Amino acid sequence: MRTLKGLTIGVTLLCVFWTVPAHATIDWEDGFEYANDAALGAVWSYSCLGNPGVSTERPHSGSKSLKLVYRGKVGVDPGAGGCFIDRSLTAASDTAYFRMWTWQENFQADSVGTKMIQFAQNSTYPNFWWEMALSNEAMMMAVTSSSPPGSSNIFASVTIPQNQWVCLEGRITMNTPGVANGIIQSWVNGTQSINRTDVLLRNATLANFNGPNSRMAFTRLYVQHGVGTIYYDDYAVSRDARIGCTESPLGDRQAPRAPSGFSFR
C-alpha cells in the first residue's frame, strides 16, 4: 500500500512540475482569405498587384489561397514576371523559420532556378532565396552576398511532388559573425531535405553591406523564372522554432496548468 501511495505521489508531482516542449511563437500566419487583391495589397507590399493574387480555385484551408502564375524566363518573355509581395517579420532576427502549403500545377522549374521565397533585410547582405533547383523541382537555398563569403547554392535531395498539396518548411539561422556555423535546413512533407550547420553567411566586419549586424526583417513571395501555376496557403513565419505542418496557428508557449481534483487514499 505504501509503495502504491508513493508511486501516486511521484506521478502527481511529475504532472505538476513537468512542462511540455515549447511550440513556435508564430509572428503571423496568412491563409490569404482576402476579399480581393486590393485587400491583399493593404497587408503585403507589392510590385505587381494581381500576380501573386487571391484565388478561390484551389484552397488548402478556408476558401482561398494565393495564386502565382509563372510565364517563362525574365528577360526573354516580357510577361515572365519578376513580381512579388513583401511582408515584415515582427522584428529583425538572426533566425527565420517558415511553413507553407503549396500546390504545383504541372509546373516546370527554370534552368537558372525558380524563385519562391526570400528572407532579407533592406540594404544588407546576405539575403536568402528558397528556390526550386535547375529544372528538377527540388528545394534549394541560394545565398546572395556582395562580398566574401560570397554567393552560394545549397541543394536538397527531395523533389517537391506535383499536383498535390505539399508542406514546405525551412530554417535560416545566421552564423556568429566570421564563424562558419550558420544553419540552413528544409523539410518537404516532414522529410528533411537540407541540414547544414557549417555555413559562413555574414562577415566579422562590415564589407560591401555584409557585416556582423546583418539580419532578416521581411519575407518576399516571388514570381520569377518557370512555367506553370503554383498555389500557396497557410504561410506562417516564426523567429524561434520550427512550426511544423500541424502546428496551431496560435503558437502556444504556455505551460499547462497544475492538475487539480486529486485525492489520496
C-alpha angles and dihedrals in degrees: 000000000000089000091052092048091049091050091049092051091047093051091048093051089049090054091049098050103029115099123201116239112277120257125220118282100231116214090201141327120214122200091176092236092155123148091233144334092281089059089049088052091055090063102031125046110233143192099200113019110219102033104088088031143161114271138182092196100094119006122179091200131358116011103296144045138180116272122207119188116199115198106181136285123341110242092030103053113038089210095052095106131227083189124142148166123221134204128180126237114237088256137354110275145186088222133048128178125184136189122192139164114222138183119198111204104210087312127182119201119219124252091244092050130272112253115227115154131012130193116193149131120238115265096000138097147257104050126178134226124194102206143164108251130240102320096307100096094234124140116265134175116216113194114199122199135162095216140020127343077043133189121325141169124223113198130208130214099216119086117216108244118240130234097014137081111272129187113227122191133178142177132200121183119178117235126245099271109276094003123107097232103106117135128226117176135163139179133198113201088340095308113119113238102170127032114167122155098166105068124137105216113151131033129243090234131030114270124161093341094311112111148126094288096055110127141155120266109160143022127224129202107209136199105201137127118005144072125254140029130300128189124204127195141167095020111184131180129198133179099201115036147010110279101206130210094272100037117138110251088232093068099216119207097166120121116237120262119262111265118257138187096054121143130190124220 
